[in-house]
Amino acid sequence: MIEAARGSTFLVSASVGHDTATFFTRFARYPMRVGAVAPSSAFLARQAVAPVPRHGNPVVVELGPGTGSFTAAIQRRLAGRGYHLAIEIDEVFAGMLRSRYPELDVVVGDAATLPDVLARRGIAAADVVVSGLPWAAFSPTRTHNVLTAVAASLVPHGAFTTFAYLHALWSPPARRLRRELERTFQEVVPGRTVWANLPAALVYHARSPAPS
């Protein structure tokens, strides 16, 4: 049992190390696309996926999943239920996700096309959208377009979560994100600071898209 546990720990550590290396490599090549030097921590993932229901068959969309930090947490909460769609712009990350999660529907594309992606699958709206997108790398127009697409893709009382890095909360992109969230949703609540993340971050919990 001890040897088995050690083996399991080694495999997890190896996987985490591989993801970190891959993430950094993609960041070095496409810094504006990836937007971070390392994957999000399990502690941040837990807060980000909290709105995913533990019962029923929800439609859950993930934007910018990267190497799958949030993906793994969503899959655990769904436990084989519902439908999980991921939209990832990086082909390498998308390939990793497909190999690890055969039940995950992975689309290589732009998050702003979410309404069209859902429509092509005959899905009217999502119950939850979880974002790992690098907002700091987005222009004002792109931030607006992506959040508008998210709002148009949610059920009336749907939930949206995304995160911001603590050290950059007062930067123009972070302030713009907060303004756009408050314009787009009727309820926006920042969560507690997640110190066990590199760098420290907090999750925005948004609900109920505002009437257009």
N, C-alpha and C positions, 0 to 999 in steps of 0.2 A: 504493500500500500504506500509506504514512504517513497519507494523508488518510482511508483506510478505517479505520485503527486509531484515528485521532482521533475519527472519527464514532462508532465503537463505544464508545470511552471516554465520549464525551458522553452516549450513550444510557444507559449503565450509571449514570453519575453522575446523570442526570435521573431515572431510575427510583428510585435510592436516595433522592434528595431528595424525590421524591413520596411514597415510603413513609414516610419520617421525618415529613413534614408530616401525612400521614393518620393515622399512629400517634399523634402528639401531639394532634391534633384529637379523636380518639376517647378518648384518655386524659383530656383536659380535660372531655369530656362524661360519660364513664363511668369515673372513676378506679378504682373498686373492681372493675370488670370487666376493664379493660385491665391495670392494675397496673404499668405502666412508661411512661416518657416517650419512649422510642425503641426501634426494633427491635433484636434481638440482632445482634451482629456475625458476620461470616463465620468468624472465629476461634473464637467460642463454638459456632457451628453445627457446625463440623468435629468438635469434641469430642463434642457432643451426639448426633450421628448415627453415631459410630464403630461401634456394635454392628450397624448395618444390614449384612447380608451382601452381599458383592460377587458372589456366585454363587447359583444356584438361584432359586426363586420365593417369596420370603418374604412374609408378611403384615405390613405395617408400619402402625402407627397413630400418628397425631400428634394431640396434645391441645393446644388453644390455639395454633394456628399463627400467629395475627395476620396480618401482611402477607406471611409466607412465608419468613423467613430460614432456618428449619430445613427448610422444604418444598423449597426449591431444592437444598439439600445432599442431602436424601434422594433426590430425583429423579435427581440426578447419580449417586449410588451404585447406585440400582436400574437405571438405564439401560434403561428399558422393561420390566424384568422384574417379576414379583410383583404385589402389590396394595397400593395406598397409600390409606389412609382418613384423613381429617382431620375432627375435631370442633371446631367453632368457634362460640362463643356469640354473637359480634358479626356481624350481618348484612352490614355494609359490608365487613369483612375477608373474610367468606365469599364475597361477590361478586367481590372482587379475585382470590381464589384460583381460583375457577371460570374466570374469564376468562384467567388466565395458564397454568393447568395443566388442560387439558380431560380428561386421563387420570386426574386426581385425583378421588376420590369425596369430596365435601365435604358434611358434615352440619351444619346449624345446630342446636345443641343443647348439652346439659349433659354434661360429661365423665363424670359419675357414671353416665350411662346407657349407657356403652360396652358392657357385656355384651348388652344388648338390641339395640343397633345392629348388633353382629356377628351376633347370632342371626337378625335379620331378613334378613340377607344370606346366611344359610346357612354362616357361618364359625364353626368351633368355637373357635378361639383365634388370637391374634396371636403372631408370633415376637418382635417388637420393638415397644415403645411409647416414643415420644419426647414429652416434655412441655415446653411453654413456658408452663404455667399460672402465674398470679400467686399463689403460695402465701401470701405475706404478707397478702393481702387476704382469705384464707379463715378461717372460724371453725374451731375444733378439730373439730367434727362434720363439716364439709364436707371438710376435709383427710382425715379418716379414711375418709369415704365414697368419695372419689375414688380413694384408694390401694387400698381394698378392691376397687373395681370394676376397677382396673388388674390387680391380682393375679388376680382371677377370670377375666380375659380373656387371660392369657398361657399359653403352653405351659409344661410343667414346668420347663424350663431357659431360659425366655424372659428377655429383657433389658428393663430399664426405665431411661431416663435422664431426669433433670431437673436444674435448676440453681438456685443460690442466689447472691445478691449478697454479695460479700466483706464489705462494711462492716456488713452486718446479720446476720452469722452467729451473733452472740450474742443476738439479739433473741428474744423468746418465740416468734413464729411460725416462725423458722428452726430453733430448737432443737426445736420440736414436730415440724416436718417430718422432721428427722433421726431423732427417736425413732420416728415412724410408719414411716419407711422401714426401720429396723432391726427393727421389729415385723413388718412385712409381707414382708420379703425375707430370705433366708438369707445373702446376701452384699451388702454395701453398701460401695463404695469411692469416696472423693472424688478427683476428678482434680486436675490442676495448676491453679493460678490463671490465668485468662485475663485478662490486664491490658488487652488490646486489645478492651475492651468497655466500654460506658457504662451503669452502672458496672461495675467489675471483678467477675468472677463465677467460680464453679467449678461443675463438673458432677458430680453424683452418679451413679455407675454401679451399678445394682442388678440382681441376677440371682436366679433361682429363687425364686418365691413360696413363703413358708413355709406348711406345712400349716395349714389352718384349724382 
